[in-house]
Amino acid sequence: MTDEELQPLLADLESDRVERKASLADLDEVRKAICAFANDLPGHGQPGVVFVGVQDDGAAAGIAITDDLLLKLSQLRDDGLIQPLPSISVSKRCWSGAELAVVVVAPAVAPPVRLRGRTWVRVGPRTVTASAEDERRLVERRHAKDLPFDLHPLPSASVADLDLVLFERAYLPAAVDPEVLALNDRTLEEKLRALRFLTPDDLPTVLGMLVLGKDTRRLLPGAYIQFVRFEGVELTDAIRDQKEIAGAMPDQLNRMDDVLEANNAVAAAITNGPLEVRRAEYALPALQQLARNAVLHRNYEGTNAPIRIHWFADRIEISSPGGPFGQVSRENFGRPGLTDYRNPHLGEAMKVLGYVQRFGLGIPIARQELARNGNPPPEFEVEATQVRVTVRRGALV
């Protein structure tokens, strides 16, 4: 937004599009405002703005807007506490000799947006918890043609295709604040809609089938992981083991972890000291991060290809259908702090289920774990239709 667009908002003390903070003493209050502006309950269809360094009456607070402060604000997008990830921009401005930080929050294309499982909305100049009726209004605003593919409906599916026991016992308690859940004034269908597993017309979404599907591959044939272990170093060498890992996401990712761990040899050696040194061929946390990245960032639209994990005698190759997306390109792929999401709501589900701790750190964590284990850095091949990462075997102790 330009200074000309921002100045009237800064001057309007009653606006439901503006939040003023004198400092960053309470980051959670800023998170609540970001969440509320992303939900855009009044339906403005315009960004909301958080001004940092401004008193409630509009006077400058006189704080220094440092790079560290701007970084803290930027990190509110990716720390995983607000789901799905909001679209924000952070900048430093100077008006009348005073420095301000400005956080511009775009309305979400698929509300409701939650902070720690609670939906916040703007009512006049106040940020409040959404009521059940507020959430219904937000859900009804979604339009499939405007949404990412993971929220597209599957017309040939029905609620019966979703594992509702998994939803109620595992997903719902992790996704929704316990106080909100305790109110219990929503039907099962309303809960599924609010968490984007059903469309407003009660059709399962791609997200719903990926996370809760009883038979995911019937409707999304490529939604599985093909694991093959070879005796040698070529695709033509004898196969030692192979598996197709499919099912609802929690089952699929847990089985994938088990397969990776079972195939990862560990050796021990007695040193001159009292400690036994143990080292694996591969850093298991790195393999998990890279495989989960493949599940999150792959293209589920227009291809029936699975994710492929090829385990050779000297390396592992993980191939994910779909090239770089959004602001990520072949040239800047893997650069720290630069990421984008083809399947943003699938990312939310993986965060809820505990498979993602913080967004944008999968590759840096993998690099760190590989170095710690004595493996070479991961090698990425980025093409228009796939991304492949190769991890080289480390020397056992």
N, C-alpha and C positions, 0 to 999 in steps of 0.2 A: 504494500500500500504506500502511496505517496504521502509526503508531509501534508499536502493539501487535504487528503482524505482523512488523515489521522487527527489533525488539529480540532475539527468540530467534535469528534468523539471524546477527545481529552477534555474539552470544555463542558461537555454535557454530563452533569453529575448524576442524572437519573437514568442513563442509558442502560438497557439490558444487553448491550453489546460491549460493555467496557467494565474492566476490573482494574482497580488501582492498588498498588502495593508499595509501601514506603521502602521495603527491603525484602530480602529473601530469608527472613528469619523463620518463616514457616513455608517450606516448599510444598507441603501437602495442600495448602490453600491455593497455591498457584495451579497445582494439578487439578483440583476441583473445578477451578474456573476454566481450564483448558477442556476438561471433560464436558462441562456445561455448554461452552461455546460450540464444541464439536457436535453436540446433540441438537443445538439450534431449535429448541422447543417452540419459540415464537414463530418460527418459519420465515425468518428474514431472507434466508438464502444468501447471506453475506457473512464475511468473517467477523469473529469477535476478537477483541484486543485486550491483552493484559499489559498495562503500563507498570513498570518497576522503577522506583525512584520518585514516586508521586504520592502525596498525601491524599486522604479521602476527599479533601476539599479542592483538590486540583493543584495545590501548591507543590513546588519541587521539594523533595526530601533532602537533596544535597548529598546523595551518596555517590561514590565513584563507581562508574560502570566499567568494571575490569574485564579482561579476557576470561578470567576464571568465572566471574558471574555469568557471562554470556554462555560459557561452556556448560555450566550447571543447568541453565535454562534449556539449552539445546538437548541435553541428555534426558530431559523429561519425556521426550518422544520415544526413546529406545529402551528405557529401563524396565519396560514390561509391566508397569503398574497400571497404565491406562490401556484398555483393550476395546476394540482393535486400535492399532497404532494411529494416533491423530496426525493430521497434516498441519504442521506448524512451520513458521519462519521466525527467526530471532535476529534482531538488529539493534544497533546502538544509534540513537538519535540525539540531537542537541537543539533545544528550543529555549530562547530567551536566556542563553548562557548556562542552562542547566542540562546535565546529562540524564538521559532516560534509556532504559532497555525496553524494547517493544516486542511482544510475542503476538503474532497474528495467527489466529486459529481458523482454518477453513471448516465449513459445515461438513459433517461426515456423510458419505454417500450411503452408508448402511447403518444408521443408528438402531438401537441405542449403544452408546459408548459408555464404558464403565471404568471406575477407579476402584481397584481392589474388590470387584464384584458388586459395586453400588453405582447406580445411575444418578448422575447429577445434572440438573437443568437450571436454567436461568428464569427467574420470576421477577420482573422488574430489575432493580439493581442488586437483587439477592441471589445467591447460589444455594439451592436446596436439593434434598433428595427427591427423586422423581416418584410420583405415585403410580399405582398400577395403571390408571387411565393415561397418565403421561407416557408410560412405556408403550401402551397400545397405539397411541397417536404416532410415536416415533417409528414403530414397526410398520405401520400402514404407509409410511412415506417412501418405502423402498420401491424402486422400479427396476425390474430385472434387466432391462436393456442398458441401464447405466451402471450396473454392478460388475465387479470382477467375476471371473469365471467360477470361482469357488462358491459364489452365492447364486449361481444360475439354477433354475428349477430343473428337476428331472421328471418330465411329464408321465413317464411310464412307471414311476415309483409311487409308493404310498407310505403312510406312517407305519404300516405293518412290516416294511422293509428295514426299519430301524430297531436297534436293540435298546428298548426302553428301560430295561433293568440296568444296563450299563449307564444309561443317561442319568437315571435317578440316584443310583448308588455311588457312582464314581464322578461323573462329570459335573452334575448340578451343584453338589456341595462345594466343589473346588472352584466353580465359576461365579457363584453368587454369594454375596455377603450373608452370613448366617442370620442376621437380624431381618434382612429382607426376605430370606427363605422362610423364616419362622412365621411370617404373616400368612403364608399359605392361602392367599386369596386369588391365585391364578390357576387356571386349568393346566393340564399337562401340555395341551396343544399351545397354549399361550406361552408357556415356558420354552417350548421348542422353538416357537417363532422368535421370542426375544433373544435367544442365543443363536439364531440364524440357521437352525437345522431344518426349519420349515419356512416356506414362503408365506406371505399373508393369505394365500389361497390354499394353504395346508399341503403343498407339494414338497417332498424332501428336496433339499438343495444338494449340490455337489458336496459341500462341506458336511452336511448331515450324513451322506453315504460314506464319505471317507472316514469320518470319526466314529459313526455308530452303525454302519451298514452290516446287516447279517450276511449278505452275499455281495460284497462291493464289486467284484469283477463282473457280475452279470450286467451291471449298468455302466461301469467304468473299467473296461477290460485291461487297461494298462496299469491299474492301481495296485501293483505288487512289486516285490523285489526278487529278482532272479539272482541266486547265489550259485556260483560254480567254482569249485576248487580243482586246479589242474596239478598234475604230477610234475610238470616241467614249467618252461617259461614261454611257451607258445600256445595259441588257441587250438592248435591241432594236436597238442599232447593229450595223453590219457587223462580222463576225468576221475578224480578221487571221490568227489562228493558233489551233489547238486541239490538245491532246494528252491521251491517257489514259496516265498513268504508273503502271505496275503491276509486279509481279514480287516476288522475294525482297527483303527489306528493304535489303540493301546496294545492290543494283541500283536499286531504286526511289528511295532517298534520293540516290544519286549522280546519277541522271538528273534528279531534281528540282532539284538544285543547278545542273546544267548549263543547264536551261531558265531558271531565275531569272537566272543570269549572262548568258545570251545575250540576254535581253530588256531588260537593265538598261543604258540608254544612259549613256555616260560622255563628258564634254566636258573640254577642256583650254583654259587661257588663259595667256598670258604676262604676268606681272606686271612691275612696275618693277624688281624684284630679279632675281636669277639663277635663281630657282626657277619651275618650271612647276606650276601648280595644277590638279589633276584632281579632278573631283567627279562622282559618279553621281547619277542621278535618285533612287535609293533606296540605303540602306545595305545592301549584300548580306548581311553577317553578321546584321543584324536580320531580314531576310526569311528567312534560313535558320533562325534560332532560332524564329521564329513558326510556320513551316511544320513544323518538327520537333516543336514543341509540339503541333500539331494531330494529327500522326501518333501521338504518344505518348498523348495524353489523350482521343482520340476514343472514342466508344462503338462497339464492333464487334459488340455483341449486339443482336438485335432490329431491325436496320436494314440496308438494302442501299445506303444513300446513301454516295457517296464524299466525300472531302475536296475542296472546291472552291477553286481559286485563280482569281479573276476579275481580270484586269489591264486596267484602264480607262486612258483618256488622262490622267486626273488622280489616280488612286488605285489601290491594290490591295486587294482584299477576300479574306481567307482564312477559309473557313467550315468548321467541324469538327462532325460529328454528335455529339450528346450534350451536355447541359448541365453545370453544375458538379457535382462529385462529393465525397462525404465531408464534411470540415469546411469545404470551400470552398463559398461561397454567392454569389448574385448581388451581395449587398451588400459582401462582403469580397474579391471576385475581384481578383487582381493585387496584393494587399497583400504587400509584401516579407516573406519568411520564412514565409508561409502557403501550404501546398500539400498536395495529396493525390493519390493515384494509383489511377485506375480500372484501369490495366494495369501493375501494379508490375513484373512480370517482363519485359514488353516494354521498360520503362525500363532494366532490367538489361542486356538485349541491346543496346540503343542505346548504353549506356555502354561495354560490352565492345567494340563496333565503332567507338567513337571519335566518335559523333555527339552525345554528352552529356559535358561535362567535370565538371560539378557540378550536383546536382539543386536545383531551386527557383530557379535564376538565369536561366531563359530569358527571361522578360519584363523583368527589370531590365537584362539585357545588351542586349535589343532596344531599350529606351528610350535607353540610353546611346549605342548606335551610331547611332540615328536623330538624336539631338541633335548628335552629332559631325559628321554628314553634312549638317546643316541641314534635316532633315525635321521636321515637327511630331510630337508624341508619338502613339503608336498609340491608336486609339479602339476600345474593346471594347463589343460588344453581347452580353450574357449572357442567354440564354433557357433555358427548361426543356429544349428539345430540340436546341439548338445554341449554339455560341459563334462569333461572327464578330469578326475584328479588321480594322480599316481602317487602311491606311498611306497617307498623303498624299504626293504627289509633291513633291520639293524642286526649287528653282530651280537649273538648271545654271549653271556659271560663265560 
